[in-house]
Amino acid sequence: MLLFVVIQDDCSFTPALQQQITQSLRQQCSPRHVPDRIYSILEIPYTLSGKKMEVPIKKILMRMDNATTIHRDAIRNPSAIDYFVELAETLVLE
């Protein structure tokens, strides 16, 4: 399971912050909610209507065909998708 977080400008994504996120999820939710990896991203992709693009991101990370997964004219911030496309190429899915 992957977790993507957007860090505020006055913070930095350190191992201590990763540990804090992990501990908070374990305590407030359950150990099952602790992600395998945490990634810091610049922005979350949104549709034009303001919804987070969770399903298309999942399909990108599952290496489904980007031509049918991504419709850039339906994305408010299309450059945000590029990170996930590049990440999918480096991930080894199990």
Beta strands, then each sheet from edge to edge (+ up, - down):
strand 1: 2-6
strand 2: 37-41
sheet 1: 1+ 2+
end
